[in-house]
Structure formats: structure tokens, C-alpha cells
């Protein structure tokens, strides 16, 4: 039985070919148009195809290299703060129906892979699912940014006991993809409401503008439209 084609480019005999692995491994993480969200790469092929294969087609072996990219985005989002306190990566929650349909929780899997990558780099990091949905939400596809915010507002809450799991740790929200940032903003609101404001957010890819190699302290120049931190407060440079 021949190995699967590369999920990134369709090349024969490899689920992830050397060229696509190199493209992922050499991605340059940086801030998006949302200053507090950093991404490893733009949402374009081959990264787009790799994320879809992992999420929708059960290519679970891709969690490792995608998690490595997510770990780089986490470090980019925190800058020099990355080693100041143990990290807790908080994945965006998946709807139960979606988890059942896919047979796995892709975001939680990526968070775990990223935490392992960070530990290999010498950082104290773990991943924990601390958020859950409080109500159903409409499909986000086709919605404007304002419609996404209205659709998601109040839709997430923190699980009981989350405070204990976060004690002494820097919470960082993680996801596979950021588009408008509405989902991450709602997750940040839920954590902040529980007294657990996240320090930053990181994703593998960004459908919003992605600005690699910008120094952390700038976190995006003044032309960026979003000027709030993860908890919705006015954003300022760290």
C-alpha cells in the first residue's frame, strides 16, 4: 500500500513532503492586524491545506509539525515574557457535534503538540481545555466581522475549577486560524470575566494581515485598526 499524497501539495508517497515541511518549519511568526494575536504563517497553501487535512480529514500525524509552528507563534506573542512564568495554552473549544463528526478535537490536539514543543525548548508549558460553549452559535461562514461578534458574544464560559489550573501560569489562547478575531475575543472575554485574563493569543495561520519579523515590542504599527488587548481593554505596548 503506497503512502498518502502530501497533504500540503499533493506530491506522491508522503503525507508531508520535505518542501512543505520546510515551508512550515521556516515560517516567520509575527503579529496580525490584531496586535495581541500572533500567527506563524498566512492562511495560504501549503499551510492552508495542511490545516484542513488535520482538521477535516483526520491527518493526525500533521499535529506535530503544525504544533511546532503554533509553539513558535506562542513565543512570538509573548516575546521576552515567555520564560517569566509557566505557560498554560488554552485552546478554543470545539462544538461537541463537530468533535463527534471529526473523531477528534483538532485545536486541543494542536495545543498539546505546541506545549510539548515548548517543553522541548526548555519552557514550562502545558495545555488545558478550560472553555466551553454556553449556547449554540450560528455557522460563522459568510458573516461579517460585526455579525461574528454578535453571534459569539456571551457564547463561552470558563469551566469550574479553571482558576486552580491556572494558578501561577500565564494563560495564552491558541487556535488553528484567526480570521476576524471574534472567536478569540469572546474567549478572552470569558477568561477575563473569570478573573483569568490571557496574556496573548497565538494561531498557526492568519487570514487577516500577517506581519512577520516585526519586533515584539511594536506589536503592530498605529495603522492597525484593532487597538484592544485580549480582554478588550485599550491596547498599549508592553
Buried (B, 14 or more C-beta within 10 A) or exposed (E): EEEBBBBBBEBEEBBBBEBBBEBBEEBEBBBBBBBBBBBBBBBEEBBBBBBBBBBEEEBBBBBBBBBBBBBBBBBBBBBEBBBEEBBBBBBBBBEEEEBEEBEBBBBBBBBBBBBBBBBEBEBBBBBBBBBBBEEEBEEBEEBEBEBBBEBBEEBBBBEEEBEEBBEEBBBBBBBBBBBBBBBBBBBBBBBBBBEBBBBBBBBBBBBBBBBBEBEBEEBBEEEBEBBBBBBEEEBEEB
